[in-house]
Amino acid sequence: MKAELLFRDSRVFDDGSLMVIKIWSVPKPVPPATHGLKYSLYYGRLGERLIGYDNERGKGDHRHYGKREEVYRFVSLEKLLDDFLADIEKHRGRKTK
């Protein structure tokens, strides 16, 4: 069984910044994660990631905010999306929804 795309969305904001969300269901967790999701959440401008959440083999769940990279404690898909959108709102200084 291959990865199955569960959700994909993108949005261009009025200032030209871009948000892209991709979430897959995977047959086996991506180590060291224990959940069955692979995800890539991106917010930035051309050539510049401002905020990102992803889980890659060997690194696990983590978050990028500016130049910082830190471990992200994955609780649920809903919490992941809430945290990502909250970071975008904080960075933009206004609501994204």
Secondary structure, 3 states (H helix, E strand, C coil): CCCEEEEEEEEECCCCCEEEEEEEECCCCCCCCCCCEEEEEEEEECCEEEEEEEEECCCEEEEEECCEEEECCCCCHHHHHHHHHHHHHHHHCCCCC
